[in-house]
Amino acid sequence: MSVASVVAHAPYAVAVWLLGWGLYGLVSSRHLVHLVLCLGVVQTSTYVLLTAIGCVGGGVAPVFVPGVDPSVRAVDPVVQAMMLTDVVVEATVVAMLLALVVRVHERTGKLGPDELQALRG
C-alpha cells in the first residue's frame, strides 16, 4: 500500500472514527449536555466526509471567467454548499437541544436521562 493511497483514504477513516466515538458517547451518556455534545461530534464526522468527497487534487476555485483555462479541474461547489448548510443546521440543532436541556433542568432540577420521569399528556 503506497503512501498516496493511505493519505487519500485518511479523511474517510477520520470520519468513521469520529462517527464511532460520537455514537459511543450517545449510547453511553448519563448526562443531557453530554448527549448534545456527542451529537455534535457525530455531525462533525459529516463535515470531514463532505470535505473528503469534495476534495479535488490540483483543483481550483469554481469560478469561471474569461481568460481561465476551462480544462483545469475545479472543486465541486455543490459539496461546499452542502457543507455550509450542514454547519448551519448543526448550530441550530445544538442551540435548540441546549435550550431544551436548560428548560428540563429548570423544571426538574435533573440532567440525567434516566432520572427523568415519563411525560404526562
N, C-alpha and C positions, 0 to 999 in steps of 0.2 A: 504494500500500500504506500503510495507516494505522499509526500508532504502536502502537495497541492490538493490531493483528494481529501486528506484529513482536514485541511483548512476550509475546503469547500463545504464539508459536512458539519463543521463545528457549530455554526449558528443553529442548525436543526437539533443537534444534541443539547445545546444550551436551552432551547425552547422546551424540549421534552423534560429536561432536568427541572426547570422552573415549574412546569406544569405538574410534575410529580410531587415536588415539595409543597406546592400550593394545595394540591388535593389532599396530601397527607395532613397538612395543617387544618384544612376544613373538616376532615374526618375526626381528628384527634383533639380539636379545640374544646376548651371548657370555659371560654370567655367570649362574649359577643364582639368586643372590639378586635380580638384576635381573629375571629371568623371573618370580619370585614377586611382586615389586613391580608389574610390568606387569599381571599377572593381577589384582592389587588395583585397579589403575586401571580395568580392564575391568569389574570388579564395581561400582566406584563409578558407572559410567555407568548401571547398573541402578537405583541409588538415585535418581539425578536423573530417570530416566524414570518410576519409580514415583511420585515426588513430583509430576511434571508431570501424570500421569494422575489422581492423587487430588486435585489442586487444584480447589476449587470457589470461584469468585468470590463473596464475601459469605457463604460457608458458615460454619456454626457447628460446635462440637464435637458429635459424635454421641451426646449424652446427652439422652434424652427423659424428662422428669419432669413431673409435674402443674404446670401454670402456664406451660409453654413452648409457644409457638405452633407447632403441627405443620406449618404451611405453610412455615416457614423451611427453606431448603435446608441440609442437613447434609453434612459431609465423609464420604466413604465409609470406614468403619472397616476394611473388608477390605483395602484398599490399604495402609493404615497397618500392619496386621498382617503383610502380605506384606513390607513394607519392614523391619520389625523382624526377621522371620525371615531375610531376606536378610543383614542385618548380622551375625546370629549365625552363619549358615552361612559367610559370608566370613571372619570371625575364626577359625573352626575350620579352614577350609581353609588359610588363610595360616599358622596355627600348625603344622599338620601338615606342610605343604610346607617350612617353615623348619626343622623338626626333621629332615626327610629330608635337606635340604641340609647341615645340620651333620653328620649321620651320614655322608653321602657324603664330605664334607671330611675327617672323621676317618679314614675308610678309605683314601681315595685321595690326599688332600692337594691335590686339584684342585677348581676350581669352574666350569670351562668345560664346557659340554655336549659340545663337540666333542672334548675331551681325555679323556672317559670311555670306557672300553673297553666292549664289548658284554657283557651279562650272561651268565654261565655257569650252566647249570642242573644 
